Amino acid sequence: MRISIEKAAGRFEELIERAERGESVVLTRNDQPTAVLQALDASAVTTANELTWDERRALFEKIRANAAKHPDDGVSAARSQDFLYDEDGLPG
């Protein structure tokens, strides 16, 4: 089934039930596919609270390693919009 996002808004519960029954539900915007509703196997969904300490540690190490690939360039975000204002703090 294909349905526009606008029309789907009023039929959300019905569309979820269709997905739960295994039907393909494709949401469209301007007649272009945008998203698919599909049922999930609840046992396959893991939340952060369900991670073991080792899994959490590995996740943090992965995040730190990714952050290290993008070093700080020294530009402070606190001063990033200063060029918009003059010395009196008024828009320039």
C-alpha positions as a Markdown table, in Angstrom:
| # | Residue | x | y | z |
|---|---|---|---|---|
| 1 | Met | 0.0 | 0.0 | 0.0 |
| 2 | Arg | 1.2 | 3.5 | -0.9 |
| 3 | Ile | -0.2 | 6.5 | 0.9 |
| 4 | Ser | 0.8 | 10.2 | 1.2 |
| 5 | Ile | 2.0 | 11.4 | 4.5 |
| 6 | Glu | -0.8 | 13.9 | 4.7 |
| 7 | Lys | -3.5 | 11.2 | 4.3 |
| 8 | Ala | -1.6 | 8.8 | 6.6 |
| 9 | Ala | -1.8 | 11.2 | 9.5 |
| 10 | Gly | -5.5 | 10.5 | 10.0 |
| 11 | Arg | -5.1 | 6.8 | 9.6 |
| 12 | Phe | -2.0 | 6.0 | 11.6 |
| 13 | Glu | -3.5 | 3.3 | 13.8 |
| 14 | Glu | -5.0 | 1.5 | 10.7 |
| 15 | Leu | -1.6 | 1.7 | 8.9 |
| 16 | Ile | 0.3 | 0.3 | 12.0 |
| 17 | Glu | -2.2 | -2.6 | 12.1 |
| 18 | Arg | -1.6 | -3.3 | 8.4 |
| 19 | Ala | 2.1 | -3.3 | 8.9 |
| 20 | Glu | 1.7 | -5.7 | 11.9 |
| 21 | Arg | -0.1 | -8.1 | 9.6 |
| 22 | Gly | 2.8 | -8.0 | 7.2 |
| 23 | Glu | 1.5 | -5.6 | 4.6 |
| 24 | Ser | 4.0 | -3.2 | 3.1 |
| 25 | Val | 3.0 | 0.4 | 3.9 |
| 26 | Val | 5.0 | 3.0 | 1.9 |
| 27 | Leu | 4.6 | 6.7 | 2.9 |
| 28 | Thr | 5.1 | 9.2 | 0.1 |
| 29 | Arg | 5.7 | 12.9 | -0.2 |
| 30 | Asn | 5.0 | 14.5 | -3.6 |
| 31 | Asp | 4.4 | 11.0 | -5.0 |
| 32 | Gln | 8.0 | 9.9 | -4.0 |
| 33 | Pro | 8.5 | 7.1 | -1.5 |
| 34 | Thr | 9.8 | 8.6 | 1.8 |
| 35 | Ala | 9.4 | 5.9 | 4.5 |
| 36 | Val | 8.2 | 2.4 | 5.1 |
| 37 | Leu | 6.2 | 1.2 | 8.0 |
| 38 | Gln | 7.0 | -2.3 | 9.1 |
| 39 | Ala | 6.4 | -4.4 | 12.1 |
| 40 | Leu | 9.3 | -5.1 | 14.5 |
| 41 | Asp | 10.2 | -8.2 | 16.4 |
| 42 | Ala | 10.2 | -6.9 | 19.9 |
| 43 | Ser | 12.9 | -9.3 | 20.9 |
| 44 | Ala | 15.2 | -7.7 | 18.2 |
| 45 | Val | 14.9 | -4.2 | 19.7 |
| 46 | Thr | 17.6 | -3.3 | 22.2 |
| 47 | Thr | 17.6 | -0.2 | 24.3 |
| 48 | Ala | 20.6 | 1.4 | 26.0 |
| 49 | Asn | 19.4 | 0.0 | 29.4 |
| 50 | Glu | 19.6 | -3.5 | 28.0 |
| 51 | Leu | 23.2 | -3.3 | 27.0 |
| 52 | Thr | 25.8 | -5.1 | 29.1 |
| 53 | Trp | 28.6 | -3.0 | 30.6 |
| 54 | Asp | 31.0 | -4.5 | 28.1 |
| 55 | Glu | 28.7 | -3.5 | 25.2 |
| 56 | Arg | 28.4 | 0.0 | 26.7 |
| 57 | Arg | 32.1 | 0.3 | 27.0 |
| 58 | Ala | 32.6 | -0.8 | 23.4 |
| 59 | Leu | 30.0 | 1.8 | 22.3 |
| 60 | Phe | 31.7 | 4.6 | 24.1 |
| 61 | Glu | 35.1 | 3.6 | 22.7 |
| 62 | Lys | 33.6 | 3.6 | 19.2 |
| 63 | Ile | 32.2 | 7.1 | 19.8 |
| 64 | Arg | 35.6 | 8.4 | 21.2 |
| 65 | Ala | 37.4 | 6.9 | 18.2 |
| 66 | Asn | 35.0 | 8.6 | 15.8 |
| 67 | Ala | 35.4 | 11.9 | 17.6 |
| 68 | Ala | 39.2 | 11.6 | 17.4 |
| 69 | Lys | 38.9 | 11.5 | 13.6 |
| 70 | His | 37.3 | 15.0 | 13.7 |
| 71 | Pro | 39.7 | 17.1 | 15.8 |
| 72 | Asp | 38.8 | 20.5 | 17.1 |
| 73 | Asp | 39.9 | 23.2 | 14.6 |
| 74 | Gly | 40.3 | 25.7 | 17.4 |
| 75 | Val | 37.3 | 27.8 | 16.5 |
| 76 | Ser | 35.0 | 28.5 | 19.4 |
| 77 | Ala | 31.3 | 28.2 | 18.8 |
| 78 | Ala | 30.7 | 30.7 | 21.6 |
| 79 | Arg | 32.2 | 33.4 | 19.3 |
| 80 | Ser | 30.9 | 32.1 | 16.0 |
| 81 | Gln | 28.3 | 34.8 | 15.5 |
| 82 | Asp | 30.4 | 37.8 | 16.6 |
| 83 | Phe | 30.8 | 39.0 | 13.0 |
| 84 | Leu | 27.0 | 39.8 | 13.0 |
| 85 | Tyr | 27.4 | 42.5 | 15.6 |
| 86 | Asp | 29.4 | 45.7 | 15.9 |
| 87 | Glu | 31.5 | 46.8 | 18.8 |
| 88 | Asp | 28.4 | 48.1 | 20.6 |
| 89 | Gly | 26.6 | 44.8 | 20.4 |
| 90 | Leu | 24.2 | 46.0 | 17.7 |
| 91 | Pro | 23.5 | 44.2 | 14.4 |
| 92 | Gly | 26.1 | 45.3 | 11.9 |
